[in-house]
Amino acid sequence: MKSKFLRLLFGVALLLNANSMSAQSAYCNSYEDFLKDNWIPLDTVNKEGPDNSQLWWWGGNSYKFSTGDKATDKILKKEAFMVKQNDTLYVNCRDLVFSDVRFGNGYAPTKKIGKSSLLFVNKRDIGKAQAVYGGGMAFGAIGGAIMGAANSQAAQLVCYVISSGKNNNGVIYARMLNDEMMDLLLSGHEDVKNEFYSEKNKRKRLWVSYVLPILEKAGIL
């Protein structure tokens, strides 16, 4: 399972570290625009964020985008829902909320799952989630240690899912990927579902290092 997780990490790393200046880039303003494939092209985009030596790029809203145009940069920071570069998607975490706590500024890499949902990775102890899920482990720098990333830091990261746009208060609620949601995702994949539940520790079944290889095996990622 660990080796599958590391292969997945490296695969996504190659995508995320493409030349941002030459990549085909665009943004959309809302979740609904994303579903309708309504994108606004961007000519030149500078991406700031972790590189290959920092394996925590899959977790946390660590990316920023700028164009040099103040009006466009304001949109990307405060209004855009998502930026794409080639086939890689980044969701703006500014308006995302879990357990009534905002994730904060910055973009997180995300992937579409199913017909209309988005999956991204972030800290397990977001605000009140620390109390709900027994958190207390600080989210620190990985430092490029591959095995350390898989063993310790990845245990602090979990998957979140977005399945709707902004509500009347202008926020987008994210859900932590749990057993109930995995049951839905793995419907029709009984062998993979049985493998998922072979881990008896419910808390460990939240860990990104455990969940991502399961989703990959089911063909969902």
N, CA, C and O of each residue as an XYZ file, in Angstrom:
884
protein
N       0.827     -1.199      0.000
C       0.000      0.000      0.000
C       0.863      1.252      0.000
O       0.566      2.221     -0.699
N       1.944      1.226      0.795
C       2.825      2.388      0.897
C       3.479      2.694     -0.440
O       3.565      3.858     -0.832
N       3.948      1.655     -1.153
C       4.615      1.869     -2.434
C       3.649      2.451     -3.462
O       4.041      3.286     -4.278
N       2.387      2.015     -3.426
C       1.391      2.565     -4.334
C       1.170      4.042     -4.047
O       1.026      4.846     -4.968
N       1.143      4.395     -2.764
C       0.957      5.794     -2.380
C       2.111      6.654     -2.887
O       1.894      7.759     -3.383
N       3.347      6.141     -2.763
C       4.504      6.900     -3.219
C       4.523      7.061     -4.726
O       4.904      8.117     -5.231
N       4.107      6.009     -5.465
C       4.043      6.123     -6.919
C       3.020      7.175     -7.311
O       3.233      7.932     -8.258
N       1.910      7.225     -6.586
C       0.897      8.228     -6.859
C       1.423      9.624     -6.572
O       1.141     10.559     -7.320
N       2.189      9.774     -5.489
C       2.791     11.064     -5.161
C       3.689     11.554     -6.284
O       3.585     12.706     -6.705
N       4.570     10.690     -6.773
C       5.491     11.087     -7.821
C       4.764     11.417     -9.111
O       5.148     12.343     -9.824
N       3.710     10.660     -9.417
C       2.952     10.928    -10.625
C       2.324     12.306    -10.605
O       2.383     13.033    -11.597
N       1.724     12.671     -9.485
C       1.115     13.981     -9.375
C       2.182     15.064     -9.352
O       1.957     16.160     -9.865
N       3.340     14.777     -8.765
C       4.426     15.756     -8.706
C       4.860     16.181    -10.102
O       5.128     17.359    -10.338
N       4.930     15.241    -11.014
C       5.330     15.564    -12.379
C       4.339     16.527    -13.025
O       4.730     17.437    -13.757
N       3.052     16.317    -12.748
C       2.043     17.205    -13.293
C       2.136     18.594    -12.688
O       2.036     19.595    -13.397
N       2.328     18.653    -11.378
C       2.293     19.934    -10.683
C       3.507     20.793    -10.971
O       3.455     22.006    -10.770
N       4.596     20.204    -11.435
C       5.819     20.966    -11.641
C       6.097     21.244    -13.101
O       7.242     21.473    -13.488
N       5.043     21.226    -13.920
C       5.181     21.638    -15.305
C       5.487     23.129    -15.338
O       5.183     23.847    -14.386
N       6.093     23.604    -16.440
C       6.436     25.007    -16.585
C       5.163     25.834    -16.596
O       4.393     25.775    -17.554
N       4.936     26.600    -15.546
C       3.681     27.324    -15.417
C       3.541     28.429    -16.454
O       2.422     28.782    -16.827
N       4.651     28.981    -16.926
C       4.570     30.074    -17.878
C       4.111     29.589    -19.252
O       3.462     30.335    -19.984
N       4.442     28.346    -19.608
C       4.108     27.852    -20.935
C       2.867     26.972    -20.925
O       2.364     26.610    -21.989
N       2.361     26.621    -19.743
C       1.204     25.746    -19.665
C      -0.044     26.472    -20.157
O      -0.152     27.691    -20.025
N      -0.977     25.724    -20.720
C      -2.258     26.277    -21.108
C      -3.091     26.468    -19.844
O      -3.445     25.501    -19.169
N      -3.396     27.713    -19.536
C      -4.034     28.031    -18.259
C      -5.367     28.721    -18.469
O      -5.591     29.399    -19.471
N      -6.253     28.528    -17.488
C      -7.559     29.167    -17.511
C      -8.120     29.131    -16.093
O      -7.592     28.436    -15.224
N      -9.196     29.887    -15.868
C      -9.860     29.835    -14.575
C     -11.365     29.854    -14.778
O     -11.858     30.250    -15.834
N     -12.089     29.420    -13.755
C     -13.545     29.541    -13.781
C     -13.985     30.193    -12.481
O     -13.298     30.101    -11.464
N     -15.126     30.847    -12.523
C     -15.551     31.677    -11.396
C     -16.371     30.942    -10.353
O     -16.532     31.439     -9.239
N     -16.897     29.765    -10.688
C     -17.786     29.094     -9.747
C     -17.762     27.589     -9.966
O     -17.290     27.101    -10.993
N     -18.271     26.877     -8.997
C     -18.437     25.434     -9.111
C     -19.344     25.094    -10.285
O     -19.095     24.138    -11.020
N     -20.400     25.886    -10.454
C     -21.335     25.656    -11.545
C     -20.656     25.853    -12.896
O     -20.908     25.092    -13.830
N     -19.791     26.874    -13.010
C     -19.043     27.084    -14.256
C     -18.114     25.906    -14.534
O     -17.938     25.501    -15.683
N     -17.522     25.361    -13.473
C     -16.659     24.185    -13.644
C     -17.443     23.019    -14.236
O     -16.972     22.359    -15.162
N     -18.636     22.763    -13.706
C     -19.447     21.654    -14.212
C     -19.855     21.874    -15.665
O     -19.985     20.922    -16.434
N     -20.059     23.153    -16.038
C     -20.453     23.477    -17.411
C     -19.259     23.644    -18.344
O     -19.420     23.911    -19.535
N     -18.049     23.483    -17.786
C     -16.812     23.632    -18.556
C     -16.671     25.043    -19.126
O     -16.192     25.228    -20.245
N     -17.091     26.024    -18.348
C     -16.975     27.432    -18.748
C     -15.680     28.011    -18.182
O     -15.631     28.396    -17.014
N     -14.647     28.075    -18.995
C     -13.331     28.544    -18.571
C     -12.986     29.866    -19.245
O     -13.361     30.115    -20.390
N     -12.269     30.701    -18.514
C     -11.757     31.964    -19.046
C     -10.245     31.808    -19.220
O      -9.542     31.578    -18.236
N      -9.726     31.928    -20.445
C      -8.299     31.675    -20.676
C      -7.400     32.718    -20.028
O      -7.774     33.880    -19.872
N      -6.204     32.270    -19.655
C      -5.163     33.144    -19.107
C      -3.935     33.024    -19.992
O      -3.472     31.920    -20.277
N      -3.414     34.153    -20.422
C      -2.270     34.124    -21.335
C      -0.981     33.730    -20.623
O      -0.273     32.823    -21.059
N      -0.690     34.408    -19.545
C       0.554     34.163    -18.817
C       0.244     34.075    -17.324
O      -0.378     34.971    -16.753
N       0.685     32.988    -16.708
C       0.402     32.776    -15.294
C       1.675     32.339    -14.580
O       2.408     31.475    -15.061
N       1.925     32.948    -13.428
C       3.029     32.517    -12.581
C       2.459     31.739    -11.403
O       1.589     32.233    -10.686
N       2.948     30.532    -11.207
C       2.493     29.695    -10.100
C       3.557     29.648     -9.024
O       4.718     29.352     -9.307
N       3.177     29.936     -7.802
C       4.084     29.849     -6.660
C       3.620     28.732     -5.749
O       2.444     28.659     -5.393
N       4.545     27.858     -5.370
C       4.180     26.765     -4.485
C       5.305     25.778     -4.327
O       6.402     26.003     -4.837
N       5.055     24.686     -3.628
C       6.087     23.670     -3.368
C       6.630     23.069     -4.652
O       5.953     23.038     -5.679
N       7.870     22.591     -4.574
C       8.465     21.921     -5.718
C       8.657     20.445     -5.401
O       8.105     19.940     -4.423
N       9.443     19.749     -6.230
C       9.608     18.304     -6.084
C      10.172     17.893     -4.730
O       9.911     16.787     -4.258
N      10.946     18.783     -4.102
C      11.593     18.408     -2.843
C      10.647     18.539     -1.654
O      11.010     18.194     -0.530
N       9.436     19.037     -1.897
C       8.482     19.229     -0.813
C       7.244     18.398     -1.117
O       6.355     18.841     -1.844
N       7.187     17.204     -0.565
C       6.157     16.253     -0.949
C       4.805     16.523     -0.302
O       3.892     15.706     -0.420
N       4.664     17.647      0.373
C       3.374     17.942      0.966
C       2.501     18.792      0.055
O       1.479     19.319      0.495
N       2.902     18.935     -1.249
C       2.086     19.728     -2.177
C       0.681     19.170     -2.320
O      -0.244     19.913     -2.646
N       0.498     17.844     -2.078
C      -0.849     17.274     -2.195
C      -1.707     17.673     -0.995
O      -2.922     17.474     -1.011
N      -1.100     18.221      0.019
C      -1.873     18.574      1.201
C      -1.713     20.029      1.564
O      -0.592     20.511      1.725
N      -2.816     20.734      1.696
C      -2.738     22.135      2.081
C      -2.913     23.054      0.890
O      -2.617     22.686     -0.247
N      -3.394     24.248      1.163
C      -3.612     25.249      0.118
C      -2.355     26.102     -0.023
O      -2.288     27.234      0.454
N      -1.359     25.517     -0.698
C      -0.010     26.091     -0.717
C       0.329     26.842     -2.004
O       1.437     27.361     -2.132
N      -0.594     26.910     -2.952
C      -0.286     27.515     -4.245
C      -0.950     28.868     -4.415
O      -2.048     29.116     -3.917
N      -0.246     29.743     -5.140
C      -0.764     31.053     -5.499
C      -0.515     31.281     -6.990
O       0.461     30.787     -7.553
N      -1.418     32.038     -7.615
C      -1.301     32.334     -9.040
C      -1.348     33.841     -9.246
O      -2.108     34.552     -8.588
N      -0.522     34.312    -10.170
C      -0.510     35.732    -10.507
C      -0.210     35.896    -11.988
O       0.391     35.025    -12.618
N      -0.642     37.034    -12.533
C      -0.456     37.299    -13.966
C       0.313     38.588    -14.234
O       0.788     38.808    -15.348
N       0.436     39.434    -13.225
C       1.029     40.745    -13.440
C      -0.008     41.817    -13.707
O       0.308     43.007    -13.699
N      -1.242     41.406    -13.944
C      -2.348     42.343    -14.135
C      -3.126     42.416    -12.825
O      -3.632     41.400    -12.348
N      -3.226     43.604    -12.244
C      -3.826     43.744    -10.909
C      -5.271     43.272    -10.863
O      -5.682     42.605     -9.913
N      -6.040     43.619    -11.889
C      -7.452     43.243    -11.889
C      -7.612     41.729    -11.952
O      -8.420     41.150    -11.226
N      -6.833     41.093    -12.828
C      -6.905     39.641    -12.955
C      -6.393     38.954    -11.703
O      -6.958     37.955    -11.258
N      -5.317     39.494    -11.133
C      -4.759     38.898     -9.910
C      -5.749     38.977     -8.755
O      -5.809     38.065     -7.931
N      -6.518     40.046     -8.685
C      -7.540     40.172     -7.643
C      -8.624     39.114     -7.823
O      -9.108     38.537     -6.849
N      -8.999     38.866     -9.075
C      -9.990     37.828     -9.352
C      -9.463     36.462     -8.939
O     -10.171     35.680     -8.306
N      -8.213     36.180     -9.302
C      -7.642     34.877     -8.974
C      -7.536     34.675     -7.466
O      -7.710     33.560     -6.973
N      -7.254     35.742     -6.738
C      -7.101     35.623     -5.293
C      -8.434     35.515     -4.572
O      -8.580     34.702     -3.659
N      -9.414     36.330     -4.972
C     -10.618     36.471     -4.162
C     -11.891     35.907     -4.787
O     -12.834     35.585     -4.063
N     -11.941     35.779     -6.105
C     -13.211     35.450     -6.739
C     -13.215     34.129     -7.499
O     -14.235     33.441     -7.522
N     -12.111     33.763     -8.114
C     -12.083     32.549     -8.932
C     -12.317     31.313     -8.069
O     -11.889     31.251     -6.917
N     -13.000     30.338     -8.645
C     -13.219     29.070     -7.946
C     -12.080     28.102     -8.212
O     -11.674     27.357     -7.321
N     -11.560     28.109     -9.441
C     -10.559     27.112     -9.809
C      -9.657     27.636    -10.918
O     -10.083     28.418    -11.768
N      -8.409     27.194    -10.894
C      -7.450     27.441    -11.970
C      -7.013     26.096    -12.524
O      -6.809     25.145    -11.770
N      -6.870     26.015    -13.839
C      -6.321     24.797    -14.428
C      -5.111     25.140    -15.274
O      -5.080     26.167    -15.953
N      -4.116     24.268    -15.225
C      -2.938     24.358    -16.079
C      -2.789     23.017    -16.765
O      -2.520     22.001    -16.124
N      -2.969     23.026    -18.076
C      -3.052     21.781    -18.829
C      -4.138     20.908    -18.200
O      -5.302     21.308    -18.174
N      -3.790     19.738    -17.698
C      -4.796     18.839    -17.132
C      -4.827     18.872    -15.602
O      -5.513     18.059    -14.983
N      -4.098     19.793    -14.994
C      -4.036     19.856    -13.536
C      -4.965     20.938    -13.012
O      -4.950     22.070    -13.495
N      -5.772     20.583    -12.023
C      -6.746     21.500    -11.449
C      -6.302     21.950    -10.062
O      -5.719     21.175     -9.304
N      -6.585     23.220     -9.736
C      -6.304     23.774     -8.415
C      -7.555     24.501     -7.937
O      -8.059     25.385     -8.630
N      -8.057     24.141     -6.768
C      -9.247     24.787     -6.234
C      -8.851     25.888     -5.266
O      -7.932     25.720     -4.464
N      -9.542     27.007     -5.343
C      -9.306     28.134     -4.449
C      -9.953     27.832     -3.101
O     -11.165     27.633     -3.022
N      -9.149     27.796     -2.046
C      -9.648     27.411     -0.727
C     -10.218     28.573      0.076
O     -10.667     28.384      1.206
N     -10.204     29.756     -0.491
C     -10.595     30.960      0.241
C     -12.006     30.855      0.824
O     -12.240     31.282      1.955
N     -12.942     30.293      0.066
C     -14.328     30.224      0.526
C     -14.729     28.823      0.978
O     -15.907     28.568      1.231
N     -13.770     27.924      1.078
C     -14.080     26.561      1.504
C     -14.142     26.482      3.023
O     -13.338     27.091      3.727
N     -15.116     25.717      3.514
C     -15.356     25.617      4.951
C     -15.556     24.155      5.322
O     -16.236     23.407      4.619
N     -14.952     23.761      6.439
C     -15.241     22.459      7.045
C     -15.489     22.671      8.526
O     -14.703     23.338      9.199
N     -16.564     22.117      9.035
C     -16.905     22.254     10.444
C     -16.921     23.725     10.864
O     -16.461     24.083     11.948
N     -17.467     24.574      9.970
C     -17.628     26.014     10.209
C     -16.305     26.761     10.323
O     -16.268     27.877     10.842
N     -15.222     26.162      9.845
C     -13.918     26.826      9.861
C     -13.386     26.904      8.430
O     -13.401     25.912      7.701
N     -12.922     28.071      8.040
C     -12.400     28.262      6.693
C     -11.011     27.643      6.548
O     -10.225     27.606      7.495
N     -10.735     27.162      5.348
C      -9.414     26.612      5.067
C      -8.380     27.715      4.889
O      -7.197     27.486      5.137
N      -8.791     28.892      4.472
C      -7.858     30.001      4.305
C      -7.506     30.249      2.858
O      -7.999     29.563      1.962
N      -6.644     31.243      2.626
C      -6.259     31.625      1.269
C      -5.352     30.581      0.629
O      -4.755     29.746      1.309
N      -5.266     30.653     -0.694
C      -4.382     29.768     -1.436
C      -5.146     28.675     -2.168
O      -6.313     28.407     -1.882
N      -4.458     28.051     -3.120
C      -5.049     27.003     -3.943
C      -4.487     25.632     -3.564
O      -3.333     25.505     -3.155
N      -5.325     24.623     -3.708
C      -4.910     23.245     -3.452
C      -5.124     22.412     -4.710
O      -6.144     22.574     -5.380
N      -4.186     21.522     -5.052
C      -4.413     20.604     -6.173
C      -5.666     19.776     -5.917
O      -5.925     19.362     -4.787
N      -6.429     19.542     -6.953
C      -7.672     18.798     -6.798
C      -7.898     17.905     -8.002
O      -7.339     18.134     -9.075
N      -8.716     16.891     -7.815
C      -9.074     15.987     -8.898
C     -10.576     15.769     -8.897
O     -11.205     15.707     -7.841
N     -11.143     15.652    -10.089
C     -12.565     15.353    -10.209
C     -12.792     13.873     -9.941
O     -12.076     13.021    -10.467
N     -13.787     13.575     -9.124
C     -14.167     12.193     -8.876
C     -15.664     12.067     -9.121
O     -16.435     12.956     -8.760
N     -16.065     10.973     -9.729
C     -17.466     10.813    -10.062
C     -17.888     11.827    -11.111
O     -17.067     12.317    -11.886
N     -19.190     12.137    -11.126
C     -19.732     13.040    -12.136
C     -19.567     14.511    -11.787
O     -19.429     15.350    -12.677
N     -19.581     14.828    -10.505
C     -19.638     16.255    -10.164
C     -18.931     16.623     -8.868
O     -19.172     17.704     -8.330
N     -18.071     15.763     -8.357
C     -17.386     16.061     -7.093
C     -15.905     16.309     -7.321
O     -15.335     15.892     -8.329
N     -15.300     16.988     -6.376
C     -13.874     17.297     -6.417
C     -13.233     16.818     -5.127
O     -13.796     16.979     -4.044
N     -12.062     16.235     -5.251
C     -11.320     15.744     -4.090
C     -10.037     16.536     -3.939
O      -9.312     16.748     -4.911
N      -9.755     16.975     -2.719
C      -8.475     17.612     -2.426
C      -8.008     17.153     -1.060
O      -8.776     16.569     -0.295
N      -6.757     17.417     -0.759
C      -6.136     16.950      0.478
C      -5.747     18.144      1.333
O      -5.229     19.140      0.828
N      -6.001     18.036      2.627
C      -5.610     19.112      3.535
C      -5.402     18.538      4.928
O      -5.519     17.331      5.141
N      -5.094     19.413      5.865
C      -4.808     19.004      7.231
C      -6.016     18.344      7.879
O      -7.160     18.712      7.613
N      -5.749     17.381      8.718
C      -6.806     16.714      9.466
C      -7.348     17.606     10.578
O      -8.522     17.510     10.938
N      -6.501     18.468     11.120
C      -6.904     19.275     12.280
C      -7.279     20.697     11.871
O      -6.821     21.673     12.465
N      -8.126     20.790     10.839
C      -8.665     22.097     10.469
C      -9.644     22.541     11.555
O     -10.701     21.933     11.727
N      -9.302     23.576     12.270
C     -10.202     24.156     13.263
C     -10.821     23.138     14.187
O     -10.110     22.421     14.891
N     -12.162     23.063     14.196
C     -12.896     22.194     15.094
C     -12.647     20.718     14.792
O     -12.900     19.856     15.634
N     -12.150     20.431     13.586
C     -11.877     19.029     13.256
C     -10.849     18.438     14.197
O     -10.843     17.228     14.423
N      -9.976     19.271     14.752
C      -8.976     18.777     15.685
C      -9.643     18.141     16.904
O      -9.200     17.103     17.395
N     -10.702     18.770     17.381
C     -11.404     18.210     18.528
C     -12.266     17.024     18.135
O     -12.331     16.029     18.857
N     -12.926     17.129     16.989
C     -13.832     16.071     16.560
C     -13.093     14.778     16.279
O     -13.568     13.698     16.630
N     -11.914     14.881     15.637
C     -11.193     13.692     15.213
C      -9.970     13.391     16.081
O      -9.134     12.564     15.716
N      -9.869     14.056     17.214
C      -8.778     13.742     18.121
C      -7.433     14.202     17.623
O      -6.416     13.542     17.838
N      -7.431     15.352     16.949
C      -6.187     15.850     16.381
C      -5.235     16.315     17.460
O      -5.412     16.026     18.644
N      -4.219     17.044     17.023
C      -3.229     17.525     17.955
C      -1.845     17.410     17.372
O      -0.871     17.889     17.953
N      -1.761     16.764     16.203
C      -0.485     16.659     15.518
C      -0.314     17.899     14.654
O      -1.178     18.205     13.833
N       0.757     18.592     14.823
C       0.975     19.822     14.067
C       1.321     19.491     12.630
O       1.942     18.465     12.351
N       0.911     20.372     11.708
C       1.223     20.189     10.285
C       2.528     20.902      9.991
O       2.554     22.129      9.900
N       3.620     20.148      9.841
C       4.925     20.745      9.648
C       5.484     20.456      8.279
O       4.842     19.784      7.472
N       6.680     20.958      8.006
C       7.325     20.740      6.716
C       7.789     19.300      6.602
O       8.239     18.699      7.577
N       7.675     18.758      5.409
C       8.081     17.384      5.155
C       9.608     17.277      5.060
O      10.200     16.308      5.534
N      10.234     18.283      4.442
C      11.684     18.262      4.358
C      12.223     17.301      3.328
O      13.415     16.994      3.340
N      11.376     16.813      2.433
C      11.859     15.980      1.344
C      12.098     14.535      1.704
O      12.603     13.782      0.872
N      11.758     14.112      2.909
C      11.983     12.725      3.309
C      10.827     11.874      2.828
O       9.723     11.965      3.365
N      11.065     11.055      1.831
C       9.990     10.316      1.179
C       9.310      9.375      2.157
O       8.084      9.399      2.271
N      10.046      8.567      2.848
C       9.439      7.621      3.758
C       8.795      8.340      4.932
O       7.772      7.901      5.457
N       9.398      9.439      5.335
C       8.791     10.217      6.400
C       7.452     10.779      5.970
O       6.511     10.848      6.761
N       7.374     11.183      4.700
C       6.114     11.708      4.187
C       5.034     10.649      4.238
O       3.896     10.930      4.613
N       5.389      9.432      3.862
C       4.391      8.358      3.829
C       3.994      7.930      5.232
O       2.832      7.601      5.473
N       4.948      7.930      6.164
C       4.693      7.365      7.485
C       4.100      8.349      8.473
O       3.165      8.008      9.198
N       4.626      9.568      8.515
C       4.213     10.487      9.569
C       3.363     11.637      9.060
O       2.242     11.830      9.530
N       3.876     12.406      8.108
C       3.135     13.569      7.661
C       1.839     13.189      6.956
O       0.820     13.858      7.126
N       1.874     12.122      6.168
C       0.664     11.712      5.465
C      -0.426     11.305      6.440
O      -1.610     11.379      6.109
N      -0.048     10.879      7.634
C      -1.034     10.509      8.642
C      -1.774     11.735      9.164
O      -2.832     11.605      9.778
N      -1.228     12.915      8.925
C      -1.879     14.141      9.363
C      -2.784     14.726      8.287
O      -3.476     15.715      8.526
N      -2.781     14.121      7.107
C      -3.550     14.614      5.983
C      -4.724     13.696      5.695
O      -4.627     12.476      5.824
N      -5.829     14.303      5.304
C      -7.025     13.547      4.944
C      -7.591     14.129      3.659
O      -7.181     15.199      3.211
N      -8.539     13.409      3.075
C      -9.184     13.858      1.848
C     -10.479     14.600      2.170
O     -11.222     14.227      3.078
N     -10.723     15.638      1.415
C     -11.984     16.377      1.501
C     -12.658     16.361      0.132
O     -11.996     16.257     -0.900
N     -13.981     16.464      0.143
C     -14.756     16.411     -1.094
C     -15.684     17.618     -1.178
O     -16.340     17.992     -0.206
N     -15.721     18.216     -2.369
C     -16.651     19.307     -2.672
C     -17.685     18.771     -3.647
O     -17.335     18.180     -4.668
N     -18.959     18.978     -3.332
C     -20.027     18.485     -4.219
C     -21.099     19.537     -4.472
O     -22.180     19.222     -4.970
N     -20.800     20.777     -4.129
C     -21.780     21.847     -4.342
C     -21.045     23.180     -4.408
O     -19.865     23.280     -4.070
N     -21.777     24.205     -4.855
C     -21.211     25.541     -4.945
C     -21.487     26.356     -3.695
O     -21.795     25.807     -2.638
N     -21.374     27.676     -3.827
C     -21.570     28.570     -2.684
C     -23.022     28.558     -2.217
O     -23.958     28.465     -3.011
N     -23.169     28.657     -0.896
C     -24.521     28.784     -0.349
C     -24.889     30.264     -0.248
O     -24.172     31.119     -0.767
N     -25.995     30.563      0.414
C     -26.453     31.951      0.519
C     -25.501     32.833      1.311
O     -25.555     34.058      1.203
N     -24.634     32.223      2.102
C     -23.651     32.986      2.873
C     -22.319     33.122      2.152
O     -21.366     33.674      2.701
N     -22.250     32.621      0.923
C     -21.038     32.776      0.124
C     -19.925     31.811      0.467
O     -18.763     32.069      0.151
N     -20.259     30.694      1.113
C     -19.234     29.714      1.451
C     -19.553     28.377      0.780
O     -20.697     28.095      0.426
N     -18.516     27.573      0.620
C     -18.639     26.249      0.016
C     -18.249     25.232      1.077
O     -17.128     25.255      1.584
N     -19.167     24.349      1.406
C     -18.877     23.364      2.438
C     -18.175     22.144      1.853
O     -18.627     21.559      0.869
N     -17.072     21.779      2.475
C     -16.337     20.565      2.112
C     -16.624     19.489      3.151
O     -16.833     19.789      4.326
N     -16.633     18.245      2.716
C     -16.855     17.116      3.617
C     -15.596     16.274      3.701
O     -14.926     16.052      2.693
N     -15.269     15.802      4.896
C     -14.136     14.906      5.042
C     -14.525     13.528      4.512
O     -15.594     13.009      4.834
N     -13.662     12.948      3.706
C     -13.942     11.648      3.109
C     -13.891     10.574      4.192
O     -12.830     10.283      4.744
N     -15.065      9.985      4.491
C     -15.155      9.007      5.570
C     -15.687      7.682      5.027
O     -15.822      7.507      3.816
N     -15.987      6.754      5.930
C     -16.436      5.426      5.513
C     -17.706      5.486      4.673
O     -17.823      4.787      3.667
N     -18.652      6.316      5.084
C     -19.924      6.389      4.363
C     -19.720      6.854      2.926
O     -20.336      6.318      2.005
N     -18.867      7.835      2.734
C     -18.598      8.325      1.390
C     -17.808      7.311      0.581
O     -18.024      7.165     -0.622
N     -16.895      6.612      1.237
C     -16.141      5.569      0.537
C     -17.059      4.443      0.087
O     -16.845      3.864     -0.977
N     -18.084      4.122      0.881
C     -19.051      3.109      0.481
C     -19.701      3.479     -0.852
O     -19.897      2.621     -1.713
N     -20.031      4.747     -1.013
C     -20.648      5.204     -2.254
C     -19.662      5.157     -3.409
O     -19.998      4.699     -4.502
N     -18.444      5.629     -3.169
C     -17.437      5.662     -4.223
C     -17.043      4.259     -4.677
O     -16.778      4.035     -5.858
N     -17.007      3.325     -3.744
C     -16.552      1.969     -4.053
C     -17.699      1.029     -4.408
O     -17.504     -0.182     -4.509
N     -18.884      1.581     -4.595
C     -20.012      0.756     -5.023
C     -19.686      0.103     -6.366
O     -19.313      0.785     -7.320
N     -19.827     -1.212     -6.434
C     -19.468     -1.938     -7.640
C     -18.025     -2.397     -7.672
O     -17.602     -3.054     -8.622
N     -17.264     -2.056     -6.640
C     -15.867     -2.486     -6.524
C     -15.713     -3.241     -5.205
O     -14.987     -2.797     -4.316
N     -16.385     -4.364     -5.078
C     -16.458     -5.063     -3.795
C     -15.095     -5.543     -3.305
O     -14.816     -5.498     -2.107
N     -14.243     -6.002     -4.223
C     -12.906     -6.459     -3.816
C     -12.106     -5.315     -3.205
O     -11.449     -5.487     -2.179
N     -12.164     -4.148     -3.839
C     -11.440     -2.987     -3.334
C     -12.075     -2.499     -2.031
O     -11.377     -2.063     -1.115
N     -13.377     -2.576     -1.961
C     -14.077     -2.181     -0.734
C     -13.677     -3.072      0.427
O     -13.459     -2.594      1.540
N     -13.582     -4.366      0.166
C     -13.142     -5.288      1.221
C     -11.712     -4.984      1.651
O     -11.377     -5.080      2.832
N     -10.874     -4.619      0.687
C      -9.493     -4.247      1.015
C      -9.477     -2.989      1.877
O      -8.693     -2.891      2.821
N     -10.336     -2.034      1.558
C     -10.416     -0.801      2.337
C     -10.765     -1.105      3.789
O     -10.154     -0.550      4.702
N     -11.733     -1.974      4.008
C     -12.171     -2.293      5.369
C     -11.292     -3.348      6.053
O     -11.547     -3.732      7.195
N     -10.264     -3.808      5.350
C      -9.324     -4.715      6.020
C      -8.533     -3.982      7.093
O      -7.993     -4.602      8.009
N      -8.465     -2.655      6.977
C      -7.894     -1.822      8.046
C      -8.998     -1.594      9.077
O      -9.995     -0.934      8.786
N      -8.820     -2.140     10.275
C      -9.868     -2.089     11.280
C      -9.894     -0.788     12.070
O     -10.882     -0.477     12.737
N      -8.813     -0.036     11.993
C      -8.750      1.226     12.713
C      -9.454      2.306     11.886
O      -8.943      2.731     10.850
N     -10.619      2.743     12.345
C     -11.414      3.706     11.592
C     -10.665      5.007     11.373
O     -10.797      5.635     10.322
N      -9.892      5.407     12.342
C      -9.133      6.650     12.217
C      -8.091      6.545     11.102
O      -7.889      7.493     10.343
N      -7.434      5.393     11.007
C      -6.431      5.216      9.954
C      -7.065      5.171      8.568
O      -6.417      5.483      7.568
N      -8.346      4.777      8.518
C      -9.027      4.741      7.226
C      -9.303      6.148      6.691
O      -9.745      6.297      5.552
N      -9.049      7.177      7.498
C      -9.151      8.550      7.034
C      -7.872      9.021      6.351
O      -7.907      9.935      5.527
N      -6.752      8.406      6.688
C      -5.450      8.910      6.249
C      -5.334      8.907      4.731
O      -5.736      7.955      4.062
N      -4.776      9.990      4.202
C      -4.586     10.088      2.759
C      -3.662      8.990      2.243
O      -3.841      8.509      1.124
N      -2.683      8.591      3.036
C      -1.746      7.552      2.614
C      -2.426      6.200      2.464
O      -1.911      5.315      1.781
N      -3.584      6.038      3.102
C      -4.349      4.800      2.979
C      -5.438      4.927      1.920
O      -5.691      3.987      1.168
N      -6.081      6.093      1.863
C      -7.233      6.277      0.986
C      -6.847      6.403     -0.484
O      -7.486      5.787     -1.337
N      -5.811      7.190     -0.802
C      -5.484      7.443     -2.205
C      -5.169      6.170     -2.994
O      -5.673      6.016     -4.106
N      -4.355      5.253     -2.458
C      -4.115      4.016     -3.228
C      -5.386      3.190     -3.445
O      -5.522      2.515     -4.465
N      -6.310      3.241     -2.488
C      -7.578      2.528     -2.641
C      -8.380      3.145     -3.783
O      -8.912      2.420     -4.623
N      -8.471      4.454     -3.823
C      -9.202      5.130     -4.877
C      -8.549      4.906     -6.240
O      -9.235      4.759     -7.251
N      -7.225      4.884     -6.254
C      -6.506      4.622     -7.504
C      -6.789      3.202     -7.997
O      -7.013      2.985     -9.188
N      -6.779      2.253     -7.089
C      -7.021      0.857     -7.460
C      -8.430      0.666     -8.020
O      -8.645     -0.169     -8.898
N      -9.381      1.439     -7.513
C     -10.759      1.352     -7.990
C     -10.974      2.129     -9.291
O     -12.066      2.109     -9.858
N      -9.933      2.807     -9.756
C     -10.048      3.583    -10.982
C     -10.749      4.915    -10.806
O     -11.181      5.527    -11.782
N     -10.864      5.365     -9.569
C     -11.539      6.636     -9.298
C     -10.603      7.818     -9.461
O     -11.046      8.912     -9.810
N      -9.309      7.618     -9.213
C      -8.293      8.641     -9.460
C      -7.504      8.294    -10.708
O      -6.597      9.033    -11.090
